[in-house]
Amino acid sequence: MDRNQIIGIVLILAMLVGYQLLVPKPAPDKQAAQQTQTTKPTTESAAVAAIDQAEQPIDSAAAKAQFGAFAAVASGQARDIVVENKDIKVTFSTHGGQVKEVVLKGYKTYNQKPLVLIDEKSSKTLLELPTKQGNVDLHQLYYQTTAQNGTVSGQSQQIVFRAEVAPGQSVEQIYTIPAEGYVLDYNLKLDGLTNNLATGDIRFFWEDKMRQYENDLSNNRKAATINYLTANESFEKLTEGESNQEVTVEEPVQWFTIKHKYFLSGFVAKNSPLRKASFKTLVNPADSSVVKTAIADVLLPITDIKAGKGQYKFYYGPNEFQLLGSVAPEFDQNVYLGYSVLKPINKYFFVPVFNFLAKYISNYGLLIIALVLFVKLILTPLTYKSYISMAKMRVLQPELNEMKERVGDDMTKQQAEQMKLYQEVGVSPLSGCIPVLATMPILFSLFMLFPNLIELRQKPFLWATDLSTYDAFITFPAIPFIGSHLSLFTVLMTASSIAYAYYNNQTTPTQPGPVNMKAMSYVFPLMFMFVLNSYPAGLTFYYFISNVVTIAQQQLIRRFVDEDKIKAVLDENRRKNAAGEGKKPGGFQALLQKQLAAADEARKNADEAQKRAKSKK
């Protein structure tokens, strides 16, 4: 490399490092951050204060003043009912007739504790009914039920919570727990209460202080958000990141979810959509015990509930693509599958193939190897075409070297002569690039998919204890731009990328230009090593195996390619073109020929002008 190339590479690296060190990350708004610790907005503060106040014992006079006609069921003895199936354990409370705790039985936290998705400390709800005496929180009433602790098997089980306000007047909350799965059907009924109700809808307020389930708190905060689907089936979400976000939705909402990296708590309207939805996520950087505070504030149409159509669903479970499609329309969009261009590749190819292989291969490291082999087999025709293109370049290498010696260091002349040679022998300079570019969507699709695959979560392979996160093979004090660990799979990926670049550089001629692309092919893997160091081990392992298989594949193809025959074909093309028997160039070749002719003409004019100027002197 010459001095300019070295300077260029150093500047590129300096810009990357400088960006990481000097560009500030979006900081949480100070006022909003303060709200998470102190005041909160007015409506939010009032809701939380009402919940906290109602948890304290009250006397009959205070109950009458606060609950009006509902005072008779404003006090009582709380009792827990624990119901479970093979997937989920749900604790209900007669105080509020609500879900008190949810444990996902098939999952553990990063430190191998039971995965409690919600509990009464982290999750608070309010179900506010407008009455003529004021708003009454139905989640602060005491309900009666005949349900007992038990395990659901064979068929679903229904639990009815009933609060009898007066003879012939009651509130019912009915939950249906499935024999398996994570969806709880929920029905809200009001009987004989029409004369007590004021105008307005029922307010459902949900605040969840999201727990940390994965090892990387920063990554958890970036992934945690609230997703929702509007009535016209437009999927939206609060911006993921480590700053506060808030949105008020103008149109009705069919469902919303409080999304962790790999788990969801969701609420779905079966009939009329939710109204006047407001969603918020708050981050307190000083509090490492909470990933984010998620707040959902919506209205349930009172007309539905009066008509006996107050039917909803709760989803408490994994964010797994295969499970979500049957929950609600577009509910599987909670699993991020990449940009709209790449999403079909993941949705219709990689996810089905991955799940098919998982039926037969229980070790997910071996599954990834099988996935690589399957993809490489499909891409073999493109790989073969790319190798043939490189073989042609290898055959032309002696002529290219001779051309460089003849024209010297003039890059313009080098490019012109090189294009003339390609035209003479009928070689397109893009023929080797197109197959490589065709594989790029696959690499980018996997880059989007692997960090969102719950199937990889806590699946070990070799030294990696969890393929869904980085393998911290070596840990050390935090270093800017690198972090506090070194991923061995990322190092192996980088080494294989450099080996692949070296192999290619031995068989590909140096292209003339201001930047030595052969040198850059060694720099890019090093740059990506820093970028991917904190990405899932499953992703970097896939890239590593893919590089190794590609090198082996090209070595195998090389045994079946006769370069003497390729040279004979190129010589025959040269003879035909010289005799005018060859095909007329079309497309890119025709455009290239026209540009070369224009460049030659411009160079000749410049030389003549220079000669005239010298003769005048």
N, C-alpha and C positions, 0 to 999 in steps of 0.2 A: 504494500500500500504506500502511496505517496503521502506527503505531508498534509495536503488538503483533505484526503480521505480520513486520515487519523483525526484531524481537527473536527471533521463533520461527525464522526462517531462519538467522540468525546462530548461534543455539544449536545447530541441527542440524549446521551446518558445523563448529562448535567441537567437538562431540562426536565427529564423524568424525575430525578431525585429532587430537584428544586420544587417541582410541583407538589410532591408529597410533603416536603418540609415547610414550604413557605405559604402555600395556598391554605387558608384556614378552612376547617370543616364547618358546615353549617351548625351554628350554635343554637341551642334552644332559646327561644325568646325569653328574656329575663322576666318580663311580667307574667307570661304564661307559666314559666317554671316556678315562679313564686306562688302562683295560684295552686299548684299541686301541693305546696307545703302549707299554705295558710288559708286564703279566703275562698278560692274557686269562684267561677261566675255565679251570679245571683240564683238562677234556677237550679244549677247543679248543687250549690251550697245548701239551698233550701231542701232539696231532695235528700241529700246525705244526712243533713241535720234531722230531718223528719224520721229517717230510718233509725238513726242513733238514739233519738229521744224515745221512740216507741219501744226500744229494747229495754227501757227502764220500767219498773213496776209503777202503775198508776192507780189512784183510788177511784171509786165510782163516780164522784163528782167530776173529777178531771176527765174520766172516760166519756161522761155525758157531754162535756164541753167540747172535747176533741172529736168524738166519733158520732155524736148526735144519735140518730135512730139505730146506729150500729153498735152502741155502747154495750149492749148485752153480750156481744161476742168479742169485746175488746180486751178481755182478760180471761185467763184460764191457765191450764197446765200444759206446757209444751211436751210433746212426745215425738221421738224419732222413729221412722219406719225405714228399714234398710231392705231394698229389693235389688236383686242382681241377676244377670244372665251370664253367659260364658264370656262376654266381652266387657261388660260395664257393671259397676256397683254404684247405685244411686241411694243417697240418704235423703228422705223427705222429712219435713217437720210439720206438725200440726199447727205450729205458730206460723201463720202465713200460708199454709197449704202449698208450700213451695219446695223447690229443689234446694237442699242445704249443702250437699257435697256430692261430687262425682269423681270416681276413681276409675281410670282405664286399666283394666286388669292385665292386658297383654303388653303393657309398656312400663318402663322404668325411667326415672330421671337420669341425667348424665352421671350422677353419683350413686345410682342403683337404689334409689328410694322409690316407694310407690308413687305413681304419677297421678297426683290429685289435680284434676283440671280446674275445678272450682271448689271453694269451701266458704264458710260464713265469714272468715276473716278477710279473704281476698275479693269476694264477690258480694255485692249488695244490689238488691233490686227493689223497685217500688212499682206498685200497680194501683194507680190513683184514679178512683171513681168520683166523678163530679156529682155531688148531691146538693139538695136545697140547703143543707146545714153547712156546706163546705166540702172540700175534697177529702175523701177517705181512702187511706192506703189499704187495699185488700190484703196486702202481704203482712199487715200487722194485726189482722184478726186471728181468732183461734177457731180451728175447724175440728169437726168430728169425723172419724173414719173407722171403718171396721177392718181395714187392712192390717196385716201383720207382717213381720219380717219373713222373708222367704226368697227362694231362688226360682226364677222363671225358667221353665223348660217345656218343650213341646209346642206351646202356644202362648200368645201374648197374655199379659195380665193387666187388669184395669184397677187403678186406685182412685177412689172418689173422696175428696175432701169437701165437707158440707158445713157451712156456717149458717145456722138458723137465726136470722135477725129478729123475726117475730113469726107468729103462726101464719103459715102460707107465704112467708117471705124468706128467701135464702140466697146464698151465693155458693156456687159449686165450681170447684176446679177438679177436672178429671184428667189423669195421666194414664197413658197406655204404654207399658214397657214391653218391648218385643222379646221374643224367645231368643233372638240373637241380634246383634247390631247395636247401633248407637243413636237411633232416632226415637225420641219420645213424643208421641202424639199428645197434644194438650188441648183441652176444651174448656172454655170459660162460659158459665151460664149464670144468668140473673133471673130469679123467679119471683114474681109478685112485687117487684121493687119499683115499678114504673112511676108511681106517685112520689117516690123519694128522690128521683133522679133530676138533676139539673141538665141544662143543655150542654153539649160538649162531648168529646170523645174520651176514652180511657187512656191515661198516660202510662206508658211502660218505660221505666228508666232503669238502666243497667250500668253499673260501674264495676269494672274488673281490674284489679291490680294484678297484672299478668306475672305469673311466676316464671322463674328460669328453669327450663328443662334441658337445655343443651349446654355444653361446656364453655362456649364463647359468648360472653354477655354482649359484647359489641355487635357481633353478628346476629344475635337474637333480637336486639333492638332494631337493627336495620330491617329485619324480616317481619317483625310484628306490626300489624296494622288492622284496620277495619275494612272489610270488603262488603259491597252491597250491590243488589240488582234492582234497577228502576222498573217501573211498570211497563215501559216499552222495551224491556229486556236489554238494557244497556248496562254492561258490567262496569262498575267503578270501584275505586279504592282510594283511601287516604294515602298520600305519598309515603312510601317506605323510607325509613331513615332514622336518624337519632335526634330529630327536632320535633317540636310540637306541631300538630296538624289539626285543623278543624274545618268542617263543611256543613252547611245547611242545604238539604236537598229540596229543590223546588217541587219536583214531581213525586208521586207516591213510590213506595219501595216495596218490592215483593219479599225480600229477605236481606238479612245482614249477618255477618260473621265477625267474631273477634278472633283474629288469626295469629297464632303463634307461628314459629318456623315450620313445625310439623303437625300442629294440632289446631282444632277449631272448636269454638263454642258459638252456635248459631241459632237464629230465631227466624222462622219461616211462616208467612201468612198463607193459609190454604185458599181463602176466599178473597175478600177485598184487601187490597194492599195497605200497607202502613202509611200513615200521613205525617206530614211536617217532621220528617226525620232530621235529626241533628246528630252528627258523629264527631268524636274528638279523641285524639291520642295525645297524651302528655308524658314527657320524659323529665325525670329529675336525675341529672348526672351524679348527684351526691348520694343517691340511694341505690346501692347495688343489689338490694333485696327485691326490687321490683324492676322488671324489664321495661314495661310501659303501663300507664294507666289508660285503659280504653273505656270510653263513655258513649253509650247509645241512648238516645232520647227520642221516642216515637209515640205516635197516637194510634190506638186500636179503634177502628170505627165502631161506635156504640150501636149503630143500626144493625150490624152483623150480629152482635152479642144479644140484642133484644130479639132478633129473629131466630136465635138458636144456631147461628152460623159462626160463632166465635171459635173457630177451629184453627189451630196453629201446630207447629212442630218445633221441638228443640233438638239440635244436633250437638252431641258432645262426643267427639271422637277424633281419630287421626285424619290428617289432610291427605287422604289417599285417593288418587284419581279413580281407581276402579270402584270405590265405594260411593263416591259422591254423586254420580250421574243420576241415581234413582231418588235422591233426597228431594230435589226441587229443580226447576228449569235453570240451566246454566250453573248449577251449584258446583260442578267439577272445575269451573274456572278459578276456584280458590287455589288450585294447583297451578302454579305459573309454569307454562310450557314454552315461553319465549315470545319473541316478536311475532306479529301476525304472519310474516313471511315464513318463519321457521316453525311456527306452532303446528301446522299440519304434519311436518316430518316427525315431530315427537308424538303427536296424538295418534296418528294412523300407522306409524311404523315402529318407533323405538319403544313406546309404552307397551303395545301389544306383544312385540318380540321379547321384551324384557320379562313380561309376565308369563309368556309361554315357556321361556327357558327356566323361569323360577319353579315351574311345576316339576321339573326333572333334575335341577341342579340346586342343592340346598346351600352349598358354599358360594357366597356371592363374589368372592375373588375369582373362582373358577367360572362363575356365570359371566363375569365381565370378559374373561379370556374368550369364552365361547361367543359372546356378542361381537368381539373384535373379529374373530375368524369368520363369522357369518357376514359381517359388513364387508370385510376385505374380499370375500368370495364374490359377493355381488358386484363389487367395484373392480374386479379383475380385468374386464375389458378396457376400462379407462386407464388402469395401471399399465396394461400392456401397450396401449397407444402412446402413453407418456414415455415409456421406455424406448419404443421404436423411434420417437422423436429425438430422444437423447442419443440413441445409437447413430442417427443421421448426423447429429452435431459432432459426435466423436469421429466419424469418418471424414468429416470436413475440417477437422482440427488442423491437420498439416497445412492445408490451403489457407486457413485463417491466420495461422502463425506467419506464413510467408507474406500474406497481405499486410500484416501489421509491420513487418520489417520494411516493406516497400513504402508504405505511406507515412511511417513514423508515428509521432504522438498526436497527430491531428485527429481529434475525436470525430469531427464532422466527416472527414475523408474515410476514417475507419468504418463509421456507420454506413456511409454510402457504398463503399466497396463490399461490405459484408452483405448488405441488402441485394446488391447486384449478383453476388455469388448465390444467395438463396434463390433468387429468381431464375438464375441459369439452371440450377439443378432441380427446381420445382419443390423447394422446401419452404413451408410457412413458419415464420418465427413464433407464431402463436400456437402451433400444433401441440407443443409440449406443455403450454400454459393452460389451455382449455381443460384438459382432464384434471389437472391439479385444482383449478378453480371450481370445477364441478363437485369436488369433494369438500370444499369449504363449508357449504351449508350444513353438512353432517357434523363437522367439528364444532361449528357454532351452536347447532341444535343441542348437542351433548353438553356444551358449556352452560347452556341455560337449564337443561333438564336435571343433571346430576345433583346440583345443590338443592333441588326440590323433591327428590325421590325419598320418601319416607321408608321405602323398602330397604334402603342402604343403612338406615339408622341402627346403630349399635350392632352392626354385622361385622365381626372381626375377620381379618385375613393377614396371615404372617404377623408382622410386628404391629400392624394397625389394629387398634381395638374397636374402631368405629369408622367404617368407610364413608359415613355421611359428613365427617369433619376431617380436619387435617391430622396427619400422623406426626405427632411431636416427637420425632426420633431423638432430637437433641434440643434441650431447652437452655436458655441463657437470659441474662438481663436484657430488657427491651432495647433494640437497636432501631433507629429510624429507618424506615423504608423496608426493613426486613421483619421486624417484630421480635418476639421473644422465643421463637422456636425455629427449627429447620425440619422441613418435611422430607423424609428420605425418598418417598415416591416422587416428589417434585424434583429432587436431585437426579433420580434415575431417568425421569422424563427428559430433563435438560441434557443429561449425558447422551441419551439415545437420539435426541434432536440434533445435537452437535455431530454425533457419529453419522447420522443420516445426511446432514449437510456436507460432511467431509466426503462421504461416498458419492453424493451427487456432484460435488465440485471436481472430483477426479474424472468424471465422465462428461462434464459440460464445459464448453469453451467460455472463456471470460468475455462478457459482453462489454463493448465500449460504452463509455459514459462517465459522467462526473463522479459517480459513486460506484465503488467496487461491490457488486452484489454478492460476490462470493464471500467477501469479508463480512458483509452485513448478515449473511446466513448464519454466521457464528455468534453475532451480537444479539440477534433477536431471541434465540433460546435463553440466553442469560437474562435478558429483560423480562421474559415471561416467567422465569423462575421466581423472581421477586413478586410478580403479580399473582401467581398461582400457589404461592407458599402456604396461604391460609385457606385455599379451596379444598373441597372434599377429597380425601385420599382416593376414593373410587374414581374420580375424574382424572386425576394425574396418573393413576395406575392404568386407566384405559388408554391415555395418550402414550404412556410408556410402552405398553404392549403393542399398540398400533404402530409405533415407530419400528419396533423390533420386527414385527410381522411384515411391514412394508419392505424393509431391507432384505429379509429372507425371500420375500416374494419376488423382488427384482433380481436377486441372485439366481433364483430358479428360472425366471423368464430369460435371463441372459444365456442360459444353457441352450435355449431353443431358438436363439436369434443368430443368424449368420450375417456378420457384418460385411463379409466379402460380397454376398448377394445384394446387400443394401448399397454398397459402393457401385456395383455394376448397374443397378437401377438408376442411381443418381447420374452416372456417366451417360447412360442412355438418354435420360431426360435432358442432359446438357447438349448431347448431339442433336436431338430432335429440335430443341429450342434454337440452336444455331442454324439448323437447316429450315427453320420456319415451320416445322411439322408439329411442334408442341401445341398444347391447348392454350388458347388465349387466357391470360390471367383475369380473374374476376373477383369481385368483392374486395377483400382487404388487399390482395395482391395488386389489383388494378389501381387502387388508391395509393398504395405504396409506390408503384412504378411512376405514377403521375407526380408524386411528391419528390421522388428521387430526380426525375427529369427537371423539375422546377429548381431543386437545390443545385443541380449541376449548372443550370443556366445562370443562376444567381452567382455562383462561385466564379464562373467564367467572366461574367460582367464585372465582378469585383476585381478580378485579376487584370483585366484590360484597363479598367479605370485607374488601377494602381500604376500600371505601366505608362499610361498617358501622363499621369501626374509626374512620374520620374523623368520622362522625356522633356517635359516643359521646363523642368529645373535645369 
